[in-house]
Amino acid sequence: NRISSLTFMYFMLSMAVNLGHFCQNAPETGLYFALIATNERFAAKFGIQSRQSGLLIQGEEALNILRTLGVITAGIMALSAASAAQAETRVTLKSAKAASSYYQMAAQLSEAMKTGTNGDVIITVEESQGSVQNVMEAMVRSGNYVFTSPPGLVGLAQNSKGPFEGRPTEKFEAVRALFPIPSLTMHFVMRSDSGATDFAGLEGKTILLGKGSFGAKEGEKYLDLFGLGGKVELADAELSNAVAALKNGQIDGFVTAGSWPAPNVIEAAAGTDVNVLSLSDEQLALTKRDKTVIPAGTYSGQDEDITTASLSVVAFATTEMDDETAYQLTKTFWEQKAKMGESSSWWNGVSPDMLGNIAGKIHPGALRYYAEAGFPVRDDQR
């Protein structure tokens, strides 16, 4: 195994180096090897002088020995480096923009993999401009390439639709899921004194959606779907100003999308009485998104579960990743998830039930772990 092979290489390297140190320059400009031979017969056989309890080797014979020692030492060092390199499995993880929570998740995942495998799996995190880029690169990246994306986007790529129209589908057909990560979860946060406890109560209220983000686009879409288009006043401000504007009464509520618990919702609920609205089953069906339940007590003053819509996000690989690597990545993720959740609570929202949100095939290596763990997997995911 890795430890025993490295130990052996270290031993051999140490022996070679110590043998070199064992030699010292003699006044006769030869090499004096202490206690190598103990009888004249050995000395005569190799044409060397015996001297007290050691041997003196001079001239070309000494140079040959030095050259041999150098070759042995260099070879052992190269073999040691090669053995260490072979023992490590290196993975590239294409994530999100460096300032985003999903890039932070990727960094946490990288550290968890290193810890959970004792350094056998090393993940290098790469910044990305978004999920479309991540999926697109699956066409050209080889080996242990892992990326994060909503499953629906992978489905579009496999059917040459949307941003992937005209692209060859063969490479996208090789994409396989590994495990879910925290979802993009919709939060409709309202001041309690606004009186809004459901979506019908949003009429005539001032809502901050933000600009250009997934949450802003989804929020506007939901208002239209629920018959509130043109009946809500939209604040012209960035989402970063939402909590302050809510607390000082400039707005009645804001919409945000992120893994729960969302930091800006925690901040808002900590200093202001708020309601986070739930979606009815009919409203959830209109969104065509996944159902997410945020447990009671997640936010200050939240006495009941919140039912809302979310966009699942999954870690994917391709069939170019071998089954053992996919198995180790999947197994280590689930085994390290609780520890990651101690420092970042968004990991606590990931559960085996979220495997049901994965559309498409799961990697055989990941399936092996799910069979061992008894996690639910559908036949169409195999």
Residue pairs with C-beta under 8 A, 6 or more apart in sequence:
2 83
2 87
2 120
5 83
5 87
6 80
6 83
6 84
6 87
9 76
9 79
9 80
9 83
10 80
12 76
13 73
13 76
13 77
13 80
16 69
16 72
16 73
16 76
17 73
19 69
20 69
20 73
22 33
22 34
23 31
23 32
23 33
24 31
24 32
25 31
25 32
26 32
26 56
28 56
28 58
29 58
30 56
30 57
30 58
30 59
30 62
31 56
31 57
31 58
31 62
31 65
31 66
32 51
32 54
32 55
32 56
32 57
33 54
33 55
33 57
34 53
34 54
35 53
35 54
36 54
36 55
37 43
37 48
37 50
37 55
38 53
40 50
43 49
43 50
43 55
47 61
48 55
48 56
48 57
48 61
49 55
49 56
57 65
87 120
88 119
88 120
88 121
88 122
89 120
89 121
89 122
89 144
89 325
89 328
90 122
90 124
90 144
91 113
91 121
91 122
91 123
91 124
91 144
91 145
91 146
91 325
91 329
92 123
92 124
92 126
92 141
92 144
92 145
92 146
93 106
93 109
93 110
93 123
93 124
93 125
93 126
93 146
93 147
93 148
93 315
94 126
94 128
94 133
94 134
94 137
94 141
94 145
94 146
94 147
94 148
95 102
95 103
95 105
95 106
95 125
95 126
95 127
95 128
95 134
95 147
95 148
96 102
96 103
96 106
96 127
96 128
96 130
96 131
96 148
97 103
97 127
97 128
97 129
97 130
98 127
101 258
101 259
101 346
102 148
102 181
102 313
103 125
103 127
104 344
105 181
105 182
105 259
105 344
105 346
105 347
106 125
106 148
107 125
108 340
108 343
108 344
108 347
109 123
109 181
109 315
109 333
109 340
110 123
110 124
110 125
112 332
112 333
112 336
112 339
112 340
113 121
113 122
113 123
113 329
113 332
113 333
113 336
114 121
114 122
114 123
115 336
116 332
116 335
116 336
117 328
117 332
120 328
121 325
121 328
121 329
121 332
123 146
128 134
128 147
131 148
131 149
131 150
131 153
131 313
132 153
132 163
134 147
134 148
134 149
135 147
135 149
135 153
135 154
135 157
135 164
135 172
135 175
136 157
136 163
136 164
136 167
137 145
137 147
138 145
138 147
138 157
138 171
138 172
138 174
138 175
138 316
138 318
139 167
139 168
139 171
139 172
140 171
141 318
142 320
143 320
143 321
144 317
144 320
144 321
144 325
145 317
145 318
145 320
145 321
146 178
146 315
146 316
146 317
146 321
146 329
147 315
147 316
148 181
148 313
148 314
148 315
148 316
149 313
149 314
149 316
150 184
150 311
150 312
150 313
150 314
151 177
151 312
151 314
151 357
151 358
151 359
151 360
152 311
152 359
153 162
154 172
154 175
154 316
154 359
154 360
155 359
155 360
156 162
156 163
156 164
157 164
157 167
157 169
157 172
157 175
158 169
158 172
158 173
158 175
158 360
159 169
160 166
160 167
160 168
160 169
164 172
171 318
174 318
174 319
174 320
175 316
175 317
175 318
175 360
176 316
176 317
176 318
176 319
176 321
176 326
176 360
176 361
176 362
176 363
176 364
176 366
177 314
177 315
177 316
177 358
177 360
177 361
177 362
177 363
177 366
177 381
178 314
178 315
178 316
178 317
178 326
178 329
178 330
178 333
178 362
178 363
178 366
179 314
179 315
179 329
179 330
179 333
179 334
179 355
179 366
180 312
180 313
180 314
180 315
180 350
180 354
180 355
180 357
180 358
181 313
181 314
181 315
181 350
182 259
182 260
182 313
182 346
182 347
182 349
182 350
183 259
183 290
183 292
183 310
183 311
183 312
183 313
183 349
183 354
183 357
184 214
184 215
184 257
184 258
184 259
184 310
184 311
184 313
185 257
185 258
185 259
185 260
185 262
185 292
185 294
185 308
185 309
185 310
185 349
186 215
186 218
186 219
186 222
186 255
186 256
186 257
186 289
186 308
186 309
186 310
187 255
187 256
187 257
187 258
187 260
187 262
187 265
187 276
187 308
188 199
188 202
188 219
188 253
188 255
188 276
188 277
188 308
189 242
189 246
189 253
189 254
189 255
189 256
189 265
189 268
189 269
189 274
189 275
189 276
190 196
190 197
190 201
190 202
190 205
190 252
190 253
190 274
190 275
190 276
190 277
191 246
191 249
191 252
191 253
191 272
191 273
191 274
191 275
192 272
192 273
192 274
192 275
192 301
193 273
194 201
194 205
194 252
194 253
195 201
196 202
196 205
196 252
196 253
196 275
196 277
197 275
197 277
198 277
198 278
199 226
199 228
199 277
199 279
199 283
202 223
202 228
202 231
202 232
202 253
203 228
203 231
203 232
204 231
204 232
204 233
205 232
205 233
205 252
205 253
206 232
206 233
206 234
206 235
206 250
206 251
206 252
206 253
207 219
207 223
207 232
207 233
207 234
207 235
207 251
207 252
207 253
207 254
207 255
208 234
208 235
208 237
208 239
208 241
208 242
208 245
208 246
208 251
208 253
208 254
208 255
209 215
209 216
209 219
209 220
209 234
209 235
209 239
209 254
209 255
210 216
210 219
210 237
210 238
210 239
210 242
210 254
210 255
210 256
211 238
211 239
213 239
213 257
214 257
214 311
215 239
215 255
215 256
215 257
215 258
216 239
216 255
218 255
218 257
218 287
218 309
218 311
219 255
219 257
220 234
221 287
222 283
222 287
222 309
223 229
223 232
225 283
225 286
225 287
226 283
226 286
235 245
235 250
235 251
237 245
239 254
239 256
239 264
242 251
242 254
242 256
242 264
242 268
243 254
243 264
243 267
243 268
245 251
245 254
246 253
246 254
246 268
246 272
246 274
247 268
247 271
247 272
254 264
254 268
256 262
256 264
256 265
257 311
258 264
259 346
259 349
260 292
260 294
260 298
260 346
260 349
261 294
261 298
261 299
261 345
261 346
261 349
265 274
265 276
265 299
266 299
266 300
268 274
269 276
269 299
269 300
269 301
269 302
270 300
273 301
274 299
274 301
276 294
276 299
276 302
276 306
276 308
277 306
277 308
278 304
278 305
278 306
278 307
278 308
279 287
279 307
279 308
279 309
280 307
284 291
284 307
284 309
287 309
289 309
289 310
289 311
290 309
290 310
290 311
290 312
290 357
291 307
291 308
291 309
291 310
292 307
292 308
292 309
292 310
292 349
293 305
293 306
293 307
293 308
294 302
294 305
294 306
294 308
294 349
295 305
296 302
296 303
296 304
296 305
297 303
298 306
312 354
312 357
312 358
314 357
314 358
315 329
315 333
317 326
317 329
317 363
319 363
321 363
321 365
322 365
323 363
323 364
323 365
323 368
324 365
325 365
326 363
326 364
326 365
326 366
327 365
327 366
327 368
327 369
328 365
329 365
329 366
330 363
330 365
330 366
330 369
330 370
331 369
334 369
334 373
337 347
337 350
338 347
340 347
341 347
341 348
352 373
352 375
352 376
353 376
355 362
355 370
355 375
355 376
355 377
355 381
356 376
356 378
358 381
360 381
361 381
361 382
362 370
362 377
362 381
362 382
367 377
367 381
367 382
369 375
370 377
371 377
